């Protein structure tokens, strides 16, 4: 009977430890899911930043083109006005 009690106690102890291991595994899985969600959020933010940077670069190029065109127009106007100067 003593051996039976020892075996039962051992099994009870094993069940308790398996529950503890299971709880740890659930916690690790939960943390993994949170980390995965955070990683996805960081990736999305990085993609959005890259897209914004591309948009800013295109806008800067457009502004540069307009400024160049305005400068050229100003030069042409200045040259045309030189013709109308009275000496």
Buried (B, 14 or more C-beta within 10 A) or exposed (E): EEEEEEEEEEEEEEEEEEEEEEEEEEEEEEEEEEEEEEEEEEEEEEEEEEEEEEEEEEEEEEEEEEEEEEEEEEEEEEEEEEEEEEE
